[in-house]
Amino acid sequence: MYYSCTGEWLQNLVVPYNLLNCVCDGFNACCHQAETNKFYNELVTVLNMSASQAIPVIRCNSSKPYWTAELQQLTDDSIQAHLAWAAVGKPRHGWWNSLRLHTKYKYKMALRNTTVAFEWDLDDELSQCYIHKDMDKFWKKWQQRFSKRGSTPAHTEGLTETQCIVERFKMSFSEHSFDSYSDSESVTQ
């Protein structure tokens, strides 16, 4: 789809062929910079539009390995029941409220059961690796399951850059501590 979209939209793009025959002496003396930039921007726009139409975009870490078609159907049912309940005025008693609560309960229970089963499977894999003394595989599974690597704080004391946070920590730590090595050297001299 991306290939066909880019092909279709690139055919409609006006190519400035006069730039191919242009002779400029250096970047500063070239009088076609605006036309080149315009063509470049149009080309990038076509590629971005094709990508936005053809390439699905999902958030990082949004896919769940245990997600099934059944869970998706229960989610959709729960959403539809909630929308119907809201459309009739959000009654707290009666058939619409019962339907909403029932579909929500079914979805929540199925989600809980699926995640617990997935966790048990992971625990079984860890146990099997440990029992068979396959330590390389065991530690890889362990890291996948329990590692928090890659999770950085969004902000600390208003700072968002990792290096700035490190510098702030270093400065704060140095204010509240002393160098015991240099103190011990001064005492011995």
C-alpha positions in Angstrom: 0.0 0.0 0.0 2.9 2.4 0.8 4.5 1.6 -2.5 1.3 2.3 -4.5 0.5 5.5 -2.5 4.0 6.9 -3.0 3.9 5.9 -6.7 0.5 7.6 -7.2 1.4 10.8 -5.4 4.9 11.1 -6.7 3.5 11.0 -10.3 1.5 14.1 -9.5 4.6 15.9 -8.1 6.0 18.6 -10.4 9.7 17.9 -10.9 11.8 21.0 -11.5 13.8 19.6 -14.5 15.4 23.0 -15.1 17.5 22.4 -12.0 19.3 19.5 -13.7 20.7 21.8 -16.4 21.5 24.6 -14.0 25.2 25.5 -13.6 25.9 27.1 -10.2 29.3 28.0 -8.9 29.1 27.0 -5.3 26.3 27.0 -2.7 26.4 30.7 -2.0 26.1 31.7 -5.6 23.2 29.3 -6.5 19.9 31.1 -7.2 17.8 28.0 -7.1 17.9 27.2 -3.4 14.3 28.2 -2.8 13.1 26.0 -5.7 15.2 23.1 -4.5 13.9 23.4 -0.9 10.3 23.6 -2.2 10.7 20.4 -4.2 12.4 18.7 -1.3 9.6 19.7 1.1 6.9 18.4 -1.4 8.8 15.1 -1.7 9.0 14.7 2.1 5.3 15.6 2.4 4.3 12.9 -0.1 6.4 10.3 1.7 4.9 11.3 5.1 1.3 11.2 3.8 1.9 7.8 2.3 3.4 6.5 5.5 0.5 7.9 7.6 -2.0 6.3 5.3 -0.3 2.9 4.8 1.7 2.2 7.9 -0.1 1.4 11.1 1.2 3.2 14.2 0.8 1.9 17.7 2.4 3.0 21.0 5.5 1.4 22.2 4.7 -1.4 24.7 1.0 -1.3 23.8 0.7 -4.8 22.4 0.1 -7.5 25.0 1.4 -11.0 24.1 -1.6 -12.6 25.8 -4.2 -10.6 23.9 -6.7 -12.8 22.1 -9.6 -12.3 19.7 -12.0 -13.3 22.6 -10.6 -10.5 24.8 -11.0 -8.1 21.9 -14.6 -9.1 21.4 -15.3 -8.8 25.1 -13.7 -5.3 25.1 -15.8 -4.3 22.2 -19.0 -5.7 23.8 -18.2 -3.8 27.0 -17.6 -0.5 25.2 -20.9 -0.9 23.2 -22.8 -1.7 26.4 -21.3 1.4 28.0 -22.2 3.6 25.1 -25.7 2.3 25.0 -26.1 2.8 28.8 -24.8 6.4 28.4 -27.2 7.0 25.4 -30.2 6.2 27.6 -29.2 8.6 30.3 -26.9 6.5 32.5 -29.5 4.9 34.7 -28.2 3.4 38.0 -30.9 0.7 38.0 -32.6 -1.5 35.4 -31.8 -3.5 32.4 -29.3 -1.1 30.8 -27.2 -0.8 33.9 -27.3 -4.6 34.5 -26.1 -5.2 30.9 -23.3 -2.7 31.3 -22.1 -4.2 34.5 -22.4 -7.7 33.2 -20.4 -7.1 30.1 -17.8 -5.2 32.1 -17.5 -8.0 34.6 -17.1 -10.6 31.9 -14.4 -8.6 30.2 -12.5 -7.9 33.5 -12.7 -11.6 34.6 -11.5 -12.9 31.2 -8.7 -10.3 31.2 -7.6 -11.4 34.7 -7.8 -15.1 33.9 -5.8 -14.6 30.7 -3.1 -12.6 32.4 -2.8 -15.0 35.3 -2.5 -17.9 32.8 0.2 -16.0 30.9 2.1 -15.3 34.1 1.9 -19.0 35.1 3.3 -20.0 31.7 6.2 -17.6 32.2 6.8 -19.0 35.6 6.7 -22.5 34.3 9.3 -21.6 31.6 11.6 -20.1 34.2 11.2 -23.3 36.4 11.9 -25.6 33.5 15.0 -23.6 32.5 16.2 -23.8 36.1 15.5 -27.5 36.5 17.3 -28.3 33.3 20.2 -26.1 34.4 20.0 -24.0 31.2 21.3 -20.9 33.0 21.7 -18.8 29.9 18.1 -19.3 28.9 17.0 -18.9 32.5 18.7 -15.5 32.9 17.4 -14.3 29.5 13.8 -15.2 30.6 14.4 -13.6 34.0 15.6 -10.4 32.4 12.6 -10.3 30.1 10.2 -10.8 33.0 11.7 -8.7 35.7 14.1 -6.2 34.2 13.1 -2.6 34.5 15.9 -1.5 32.2 15.0 1.2 29.8 12.4 2.8 32.1 13.7 6.2 32.9 11.9 8.8 35.0 9.9 11.3 33.0 11.2 14.1 35.2 13.1 14.6 38.4 12.9 18.0 40.1 11.8 19.5 36.8 14.6 18.0 34.8 13.9 15.7 31.9 17.3 15.1 30.3 19.2 12.1 31.6 22.5 13.9 31.8 21.0 16.9 33.7 19.4 14.5 36.2 22.7 12.8 36.8 24.5 16.1 37.3 21.8 17.2 39.8 22.1 13.9 41.7 25.9 14.3 41.8 25.7 17.9 43.0 23.1 16.9 45.7 25.1 13.9 46.8 28.3 15.9 47.1 26.6 18.4 49.3 25.5 15.8 51.8 28.6 13.6 51.8 32.3 13.8 52.2 35.3 12.0 50.6 36.4 9.5 53.3 39.5 8.6 51.3 40.9 12.1 51.3 40.0 12.5 55.0 41.9 9.3 55.9 45.0 10.5 54.0 45.0 13.9 55.8 44.8 12.1 59.2 47.8 9.8 58.4 50.0 12.7 57.2 
